[in-house]
Amino acid sequence: MKGFLKNVLANIVAIAIIAGLFVLFLIMMVAYSAITDSNKSAIHAGSVLTLDFKTNIIDSPLEDSDNIFAFAEKENNILIYDMVEAIKKAATDDNIKGISIETDGLQAGFTQIEDVRRALLEFKKSGKFLYAYGNNVSQSAYYLGSVADRYYLHPAGSVDLKGLATEVLYMKGFAEKYGIGIEVIRHGKYKSAVEPFMRDDMSDENREQLSTLLNDIWSPTARKMAGARKMDSARFAMVVDSLYGAIPEMSLQYGLADKLIQKSEYDDLLKEKLSIKKKEKLRKISFTKYIGSYKEDNTKKDNQVAVLYASGAIYNGEGTDAIYADNFVKEIKKLTENDKVKAVVLRINSPGGSANASDEILFELQRLKAKKPLIVSFGDYAASGGYYIAMAADKIYSEPGTLTGSIGVFGVFPYFKELANRNGLTAHAVTTNANSNMFSSLNGLTPGGAAMMQRSVEMTYKRFVHFVTQNRKKSFEQIDEVGGGRVWSGVRAKDLGLVDDLGTLQDAVKFAAMKAKVSDFNVSSYPKKLTQFEQLFKDLDKEQITSKMLKSKLSDEQFLIYQQLADPKFREGARMEMPFQIKF
């Protein structure tokens, strides 16, 4: 007995020591990360502000998450608002002599790239140089870099310039072959989120809206690139159609690049521009360090214009990797009750999601609007539920390339009766009422359940249109005509009256301050970035780990299909969700 107790105590002591060492390790990691994350540093004279491959332009603070166990060199995540402000500041900063764009691929949405490019065009008016260098350059990176005074390309490099395309995977034949049944309930002929489950080919309505969207985005983009490279539109179209960017010599011949040089030669060229000897150090400063050198914590200041970021799909419940109603409502209430916050800009970058969660968020935003100005700014997406929550706004700004509208509702209910029967599985239910077992993963929806879900979808659509008519001051018939689930570009949404004006997040912030009658104000961001401990526990969540593993193995489109078939969050009833994403 004595020996047994001795072993037990020894084990307890060992566990306590291990736990203590683990806690100490975590504290040391946080301290180390805090030191390495510090961007406060002096900006030396003759510096070149540099956008390199480690820079990610993000839309929301919650996208800026650090893994406490990541020892590799970190990527630099920068909010689009901060990025644009940094370019503006650099134009008048005597220590910054120019900007160098050195990124082959750009982790940013199309509207974010558009905002940065617009800011760079303004920067050029300062008379400072703007150069770009690329190796194997993505289309989005080239679009940004084309604004430069000079574009340099690696002698063995390429420019992936080919235009826009979208490809939709259809699953009806696959589902029938393997005995998967899919109950689809929708309102709106353009609600193509469910089309892949209903057809084996693209509907005329979906082809029409996709063609319109792609051309709305590509036509002005191509025109800007052609203008920046001093080409006429016909010649530029020929270069794109012929894929001449794939061959460095042809990129040079047809004007996509100004010179083919190695990276070290490009650095020497920058030194020459700055009148620095080749042996001297070229002072390049990243956007992260530059922003860190002057940015302060604005949350402690009076007269704040708060930017509330709504980024990702919309769900019920709690979570941090998207827009979860419980968490988001808490953020709205904080801003409503915070007397320092004089106005709120709701930055929406969402394809939509749960109709119920969207309605819950809209209600709370309406209460906020009753106390202080609420201005909305659209990013890449503000569709379906993302558009729905904007209906509390005093004014809506959209980017020209925003995908918006998609005023429609649907429900998807997959079931596996035939597949189960083929493999000797059957399911039989005992019920107390006609529709007690309304939905079964094996037997699908009951006729009564399907009829009721159709009524629910129709009622949800009418409620959607009702809020749009109130905010946009139009009749039900006018909104229904441009609704039906159809997605529009920001330019067309402005023409149709679905938004008030075309503009950036900066434009929305300025208008919000004017509406609140404050001239001296600071801009603060909500929700706040997760601490490293919060991120650690989030990463340890089993569901998060499973989702991350699947997402790493599947394309975005395949992962979306998986979610629609298998994720319980996608079976929470009627949904307001855009059917696709467009990547530039």
C-alpha positions in Angstrom: 0.0 0.0 0.0 2.8 2.3 0.9 4.5 1.6 -2.4 1.3 2.3 -4.3 0.8 5.7 -2.7 4.4 6.5 -3.4 3.9 5.8 -7.1 0.7 7.8 -7.2 2.4 10.8 -5.6 5.3 10.5 -8.0 3.0 10.5 -11.0 1.1 13.5 -9.7 4.3 15.4 -9.2 5.5 14.4 -12.7 2.2 15.6 -14.2 2.4 18.9 -12.3 6.0 19.5 -13.5 5.1 18.7 -17.1 2.0 21.0 -16.9 4.2 23.8 -15.3 6.8 23.4 -18.1 4.1 23.6 -20.7 2.6 26.8 -19.3 6.1 28.3 -19.0 6.7 27.3 -22.6 3.5 29.0 -23.7 4.5 32.2 -21.8 7.9 32.2 -23.5 6.4 31.7 -26.9 4.0 34.6 -26.4 6.9 36.8 -25.2 9.0 35.8 -28.1 6.2 36.5 -30.5 5.5 39.9 -29.0 9.1 40.8 -29.4 9.3 39.6 -33.0 5.9 41.2 -33.8 7.1 44.7 -32.7 7.2 46.9 -35.8 8.1 50.1 -34.1 11.3 51.3 -35.8 12.7 54.5 -37.2 12.3 55.0 -40.9 15.7 56.0 -42.4 16.1 58.6 -45.1 16.3 57.2 -48.6 14.0 54.2 -47.9 12.0 52.3 -50.5 8.6 51.1 -49.4 8.3 47.5 -50.7 5.3 45.3 -51.4 6.8 41.8 -51.5 5.6 38.2 -51.7 5.2 37.9 -47.9 2.5 40.6 -47.8 -1.1 39.5 -47.6 -3.8 42.2 -48.0 -6.7 41.2 -45.8 -10.2 42.6 -45.3 -10.8 41.8 -41.6 -8.8 41.7 -38.4 -10.0 38.1 -37.8 -8.1 37.1 -40.9 -4.9 38.1 -39.2 -4.3 35.0 -37.0 -1.0 33.9 -35.6 -0.2 30.3 -34.7 1.7 30.3 -31.4 3.8 27.2 -32.6 4.7 28.7 -36.0 8.4 29.2 -36.1 8.7 29.8 -39.8 9.0 33.4 -41.0 5.6 35.0 -40.8 3.6 36.5 -43.6 2.7 40.1 -43.1 -1.1 40.5 -43.0 -2.2 44.1 -43.6 -5.8 45.5 -43.5 -6.8 47.0 -46.8 -7.7 50.3 -44.9 -4.2 50.5 -43.4 -2.5 49.6 -46.7 -4.2 52.5 -48.6 -3.5 54.9 -45.7 0.2 53.9 -45.8 0.5 54.7 -49.5 -1.1 58.1 -48.9 1.3 58.8 -46.1 4.3 57.7 -48.1 3.5 60.3 -50.8 4.3 63.1 -48.3 7.0 61.3 -46.2 10.4 62.7 -47.0 12.1 59.5 -45.9 10.3 57.4 -48.5 11.7 58.0 -52.0 9.6 55.5 -53.9 7.6 52.3 -53.9 8.8 48.9 -55.2 6.2 46.2 -56.1 8.0 42.8 -55.9 5.2 40.2 -55.7 4.5 37.4 -58.1 1.3 36.4 -56.5 -1.1 38.6 -54.5 -3.1 37.3 -51.6 -6.0 39.8 -51.9 -9.5 40.1 -53.3 -10.1 42.0 -56.5 -11.7 45.0 -54.9 -8.7 45.2 -52.5 -6.3 45.1 -55.4 -8.4 47.8 -57.1 -8.2 50.1 -54.0 -4.4 49.6 -53.7 -3.9 50.3 -57.4 -6.0 53.5 -57.2 -3.9 54.6 -54.2 -0.7 53.9 -56.1 -2.0 56.1 -59.0 -2.4 58.9 -56.6 1.0 58.3 -55.1 2.6 58.8 -58.6 1.4 62.4 -58.5 3.9 63.1 -55.8 6.7 62.7 -58.3 8.3 59.8 -56.5 9.2 56.7 -58.4 7.0 53.6 -58.6 8.8 50.5 -60.0 7.7 46.8 -60.3 9.6 43.6 -60.7 8.2 40.1 -61.3 9.3 36.5 -62.0 6.3 34.2 -62.5 3.6 36.8 -62.2 -0.1 36.1 -61.5 -2.7 38.1 -63.3 -3.8 39.9 -60.2 -0.1 40.8 -59.3 0.4 42.1 -62.9 -2.8 44.2 -62.8 -1.4 45.9 -59.7 2.1 46.2 -61.0 1.0 47.5 -64.4 0.5 50.9 -62.8 4.3 51.3 -62.2 6.5 53.7 -64.1 8.6 50.8 -65.2 7.9 47.1 -65.2 10.8 44.7 -65.0 10.6 41.0 -65.6 13.0 38.1 -64.9 14.7 36.8 -68.1 13.1 33.4 -67.5 9.9 34.7 -66.1 6.3 35.0 -67.3 3.1 36.9 -66.9 -0.1 34.8 -66.4 -2.3 37.2 -68.5 -5.3 35.3 -69.9 -8.6 37.0 -68.9 -11.4 35.7 -66.7 -13.2 32.4 -66.7 -15.5 30.5 -64.4 -16.2 26.7 -64.4 -19.2 25.2 -62.6 -19.1 21.6 -61.4 -22.5 19.9 -61.9 -23.5 16.9 -59.7 -26.9 15.7 -60.8 -25.6 12.7 -62.7 -23.1 11.8 -60.0 -25.8 11.9 -57.3 -28.1 9.8 -59.4 -25.4 7.2 -60.2 -24.5 6.8 -56.5 -28.0 6.9 -55.1 -27.8 10.3 -53.4 -31.1 12.2 -53.4 -31.1 16.0 -53.1 -34.2 17.9 -52.2 -33.9 21.5 -53.5 -36.3 24.3 -52.5 -35.6 27.8 -53.9 -37.1 31.1 -55.0 -35.7 32.9 -57.9 -34.7 31.6 -61.4 -31.2 32.9 -60.9 -30.6 31.2 -57.6 -27.9 29.1 -59.1 -26.4 28.1 -55.7 -28.5 24.9 -56.0 -28.2 24.5 -59.8 -25.3 22.0 -59.7 -27.6 19.6 -57.8 -30.5 20.0 -60.2 -28.9 19.9 -63.6 -26.1 18.4 -65.6 -25.4 21.6 -67.6 -25.5 25.4 -67.1 -28.9 27.1 -67.3 -29.3 30.0 -69.8 -30.1 32.3 -66.8 -26.9 31.3 -65.0 -24.8 31.6 -68.2 -26.3 35.1 -68.7 -25.5 36.4 -65.3 -22.0 34.9 -65.2 -21.1 36.3 -68.7 -22.4 39.8 -67.6 -20.4 39.6 -64.4 -17.2 38.5 -65.9 -17.4 41.2 -68.6 -18.3 43.9 -66.1 -15.1 43.1 -64.2 -12.7 42.3 -67.1 -13.6 45.0 -69.6 -12.6 48.0 -67.3 -9.6 46.0 -65.9 -8.3 45.2 -69.4 -8.8 48.9 -70.4 -6.8 50.1 -67.4 -3.9 47.6 -68.0 -3.8 48.5 -71.7 -3.8 52.2 -70.9 -1.0 51.8 -68.3 1.2 49.9 -70.8 0.3 52.5 -73.5 -1.4 49.9 -75.8 -4.7 50.2 -77.6 -7.5 47.9 -76.6 -7.4 45.7 -79.7 -3.6 45.1 -79.3 -3.9 44.3 -75.7 -6.8 41.8 -76.4 -4.6 40.1 -79.0 -1.7 39.8 -76.5 -4.0 38.3 -73.9 -5.7 35.9 -76.3 -2.4 34.8 -77.6 -0.9 34.2 -74.1 2.2 36.2 -75.1 2.9 36.9 -71.4 4.0 33.2 -71.0 7.2 34.0 -73.0 9.5 36.6 -71.5 10.8 37.8 -74.9 7.3 38.3 -76.2 6.3 40.1 -72.9 9.1 42.5 -73.8 8.3 42.7 -77.5 4.6 43.4 -77.0 5.0 45.9 -74.2 4.0 43.9 -71.1 7.5 44.6 -69.6 10.1 47.3 -70.1 13.2 45.2 -69.6 14.3 41.6 -68.8 16.7 41.7 -65.8 17.7 39.5 -62.8 16.5 40.5 -59.3 20.0 41.6 -58.2 20.2 43.9 -61.3 16.8 45.3 -60.3 18.2 46.1 -56.8 21.2 47.8 -58.4 18.8 49.8 -60.5 17.0 51.0 -57.4 20.3 52.0 -55.8 21.1 54.0 -58.9 17.8 55.7 -58.7 18.6 56.6 -55.1 22.1 57.7 -55.9 23.5 54.9 -53.7 26.7 53.0 -54.5 26.3 49.3 -55.4 28.2 48.3 -52.2 25.9 50.3 -50.0 22.8 48.8 -48.4 19.5 49.3 -50.1 17.0 50.4 -47.5 13.8 48.5 -48.2 11.0 48.7 -45.7 7.9 46.5 -45.7 4.4 47.9 -45.4 4.0 46.1 -42.1 7.0 47.9 -40.5 6.1 51.2 -42.1 2.6 51.1 -40.7 3.9 49.9 -37.3 6.3 52.9 -37.2 3.4 55.4 -37.0 0.2 53.6 -36.2 -1.2 54.0 -32.6 -3.9 52.3 -30.7 -7.0 54.3 -31.6 -9.4 52.5 -29.2 -8.3 54.7 -26.3 -9.1 58.0 -28.1 -12.3 59.9 -28.1 -14.4 60.5 -31.3 -14.0 57.1 -33.0 -15.3 56.0 -36.3 -15.5 52.3 -35.8 -15.1 49.9 -38.8 -17.1 46.7 -38.1 -15.8 43.9 -40.4 -18.4 41.3 -41.5 -16.2 38.9 -43.4 -17.1 35.3 -44.5 -20.2 33.2 -44.6 -23.0 33.9 -42.1 -23.9 31.2 -39.5 -26.0 30.8 -36.4 -24.2 30.3 -33.1 -20.7 31.1 -32.0 -17.4 31.1 -33.9 -14.6 33.3 -35.1 -13.7 32.1 -38.6 -16.7 33.7 -40.3 -19.8 35.8 -39.3 -21.5 34.0 -36.4 -24.6 35.6 -35.2 -24.0 35.3 -31.5 -20.5 36.8 -31.7 -21.4 39.5 -34.2 -24.5 40.7 -32.3 -22.2 41.1 -29.2 -19.9 43.3 -31.2 -22.8 45.4 -32.5 -24.1 45.9 -29.0 -20.6 47.0 -27.8 -20.5 49.7 -30.5 -24.0 50.8 -29.8 -23.3 51.4 -26.1 -19.8 52.8 -26.6 -20.1 56.6 -26.3 -16.6 57.1 -27.9 -17.9 55.6 -31.1 -19.7 58.4 -33.0 -20.4 56.5 -36.2 -20.0 52.9 -37.5 -18.9 51.7 -40.9 -20.0 48.2 -41.6 -17.5 46.6 -44.0 -19.2 43.7 -45.7 -17.2 41.0 -47.5 -19.7 38.1 -47.4 -21.5 35.8 -49.9 -24.3 35.3 -47.3 -25.4 32.2 -45.5 -28.1 31.4 -42.9 -31.3 33.5 -43.4 -32.1 33.3 -39.7 -28.7 34.5 -38.6 -28.8 37.3 -41.2 -32.1 38.5 -39.9 -30.8 38.5 -36.3 -27.8 40.6 -37.3 -30.0 43.0 -39.3 -32.3 43.6 -36.3 -29.3 44.5 -34.1 -27.9 46.8 -36.8 -31.2 48.6 -37.0 -31.0 49.3 -33.3 -27.5 50.6 -33.7 -28.6 52.9 -36.5 -31.2 54.4 -34.3 -28.5 55.8 -32.0 -25.6 56.7 -34.4 -24.8 56.8 -38.2 -24.3 53.5 -39.9 -22.6 53.5 -43.3 -22.0 50.4 -45.3 -18.9 49.6 -47.5 -18.9 46.6 -49.8 -15.8 44.6 -50.5 -15.5 41.7 -52.9 -18.8 40.2 -52.0 -22.0 41.6 -50.5 -24.6 39.1 -51.8 -27.7 37.3 -50.4 -27.3 37.4 -46.6 -24.4 39.8 -47.0 -26.6 42.2 -48.9 -29.5 41.6 -46.5 -27.6 42.8 -43.4 -26.7 46.0 -45.3 -30.4 47.1 -45.3 -29.9 48.9 -42.0 -27.6 51.4 -43.6 -27.9 55.2 -43.9 -25.8 54.9 -47.1 -24.3 52.0 -49.0 -20.9 52.3 -50.9 -20.0 49.6 -53.3 -16.8 48.9 -55.2 -17.3 48.8 -59.0 -16.2 45.1 -59.0 -18.2 44.0 -55.9 -20.5 41.0 -56.5 -23.7 42.0 -54.9 -27.5 41.5 -54.9 -28.4 37.8 -55.2 -31.7 38.6 -53.6 -33.1 35.1 -53.3 -33.5 32.2 -50.9 -33.0 28.4 -51.1 -32.7 25.2 -49.1 -30.8 22.0 -49.8 -31.5 18.7 -48.1 -29.3 15.7 -49.3 -30.4 12.2 -48.4 -29.1 8.8 -49.1 -32.0 6.4 -49.4 -31.1 4.7 -52.7 -27.4 4.4 -51.7 -28.4 2.9 -48.4 -30.9 0.5 -50.0 -28.3 -0.7 -52.5 -26.1 -1.7 -49.6 -28.7 -3.5 -47.6 -29.6 -0.5 -45.3 -33.2 0.6 -44.7 -34.7 3.0 -42.2 -38.2 2.9 -40.7 -39.6 5.5 -38.3 -42.2 5.6 -35.6 -43.9 9.0 -35.3 -46.6 10.6 -33.3 -47.6 13.1 -36.0 -47.8 13.4 -39.8 -44.4 15.2 -40.1 -42.6 14.3 -36.8 -39.8 12.8 -39.0 -40.0 15.7 -41.4 -36.4 15.2 -42.6 -34.4 12.0 -42.5 -30.8 11.6 -43.9 -31.9 8.3 -45.4 -35.5 9.0 -46.5 -35.4 12.7 -47.2 -38.2 15.2 -46.7 -41.8 14.2 -46.2 -44.3 15.7 -48.7 -45.7 17.9 -45.9 -42.2 18.9 -44.9 -41.3 19.9 -48.5 -44.5 21.9 -48.9 -43.8 23.7 -45.6 -40.2 24.4 -46.5 -41.3 25.9 -49.8 -43.7 28.2 -47.9 -40.9 29.1 -45.6 -38.6 30.0 -48.5 -41.3 32.1 -50.1 -42.0 34.0 -46.9 -38.3 34.5 -46.3 -37.9 35.9 -49.8 -40.8 38.3 -49.2 -39.3 39.4 -46.0 -35.9 39.9 -47.8 -37.5 42.0 -50.5 -39.5 44.0 -47.9 -36.4 45.2 -46.1 -34.8 46.1 -49.5 -37.8 48.1 -50.5 -37.6 50.0 -47.2 -33.9 50.8 -47.5 -33.8 51.4 -51.3 -37.2 53.2 -51.4 -38.5 51.1 -54.2 -41.6 49.0 -54.8 -41.8 45.2 -54.3 -42.2 44.8 -58.0 -39.1 46.9 -58.8 -36.9 44.9 -56.4 -38.4 41.5 -57.5 -37.5 42.4 -61.1 -33.8 42.7 -60.2 -33.9 40.0 -57.5 -34.7 36.4 -58.1 -31.3 35.4 -56.9 -29.4 37.3 -59.6 -25.9 38.6 -58.8 -24.8 42.0 -60.1 -21.5 43.9 -60.3 -21.2 47.0 -58.2 -21.5 49.2 -61.3 -24.8 47.7 -62.3 -26.0 47.7 -58.7 -25.5 51.4 -58.7 -27.4 51.9 -61.9 -30.3 49.7 -60.6 -30.4 51.6 -57.3 -29.3 48.6 -55.1 -26.5 50.8 -53.7 -26.1 54.5 -53.3 -22.7 55.2 -54.6 -19.4 53.7 -55.9 -16.6 54.2 -53.4 -13.9 52.8 -51.2 -13.8 52.0 -47.5 -12.0 55.4 -47.0 -14.9 57.1 -48.7 -17.4 55.4 -46.3 -15.3 56.4 -43.3 -15.2 60.1 -44.4 -18.9 60.1 -45.0 -19.6 58.5 -41.6 -17.5 61.2 -39.8 -19.4 63.9 -41.7 -22.7 62.3 -40.8 -21.7 62.2 -37.2 -20.4 65.8 -37.4 -16.9 65.0 -36.2 -13.7 66.4 -37.8 -11.1 65.2 -35.4 -11.5 61.4 -35.1 -9.6 58.1 -35.1 -10.5 55.0 -37.0 -10.8 51.8 -34.9 -11.4 48.2 -36.1 -13.8 45.6 -34.7 -13.9 42.7 -34.0 -10.4 42.7 -32.5 -7.7 40.4 -33.7 -7.6 37.2 -31.7 -4.8 36.9 -29.1 -2.4 34.1 -29.5 -3.9 32.1 -26.7 -7.4 32.6 -28.2 -6.0 31.4 -31.5 -4.3 28.4 -29.8 -7.6 27.2 -28.3 -9.4 27.9 -31.6 -6.9 25.8 -33.5 -7.3 22.9 -31.0 -11.1 22.7 -31.7 -11.8 19.3 -33.3 -14.3 20.7 -35.9 -11.8 23.5 -36.8 -9.0 20.9 -37.3 -11.2 18.7 -39.5 -12.4 21.6 -41.6 -8.8 22.9 -42.1 -7.6 19.4 -43.1 -10.4 19.0 -45.7 -9.9 22.5 -47.0 -6.2 22.0 -47.5 -7.0 18.9 -49.7 -9.9 20.3 -51.7 -10.3 23.3 -53.9 -12.6 26.1 -52.7 -15.4 24.9 -55.0 -15.0 21.3 -53.9 -15.0 22.3 -50.2 -18.2 24.4 -50.7 -19.9 21.3 -52.2 -18.7 19.2 -49.3 -20.2 21.7 -46.8 -23.5 21.8 -48.7 -23.7 18.0 -48.5 -22.2 17.2 -45.1 -21.9 20.3 -42.9 -24.9 20.6 -40.5 -24.6 24.4 -40.6 -25.8 24.2 -44.2 -29.0 22.5 -43.1 -30.2 25.2 -40.7 -33.3 25.9 -42.9 -33.6 28.6 -45.5 -30.4 30.1 -46.8 -29.4 33.4 -48.5 -26.2 32.6 -50.2 -24.3 33.5 -53.4 -23.7 30.5 -55.6 -20.1 31.2 -56.6 -16.9 33.2 -56.2 -14.8 34.9 -58.8 -11.0 35.0 -58.4 -9.0 37.4 -60.5 
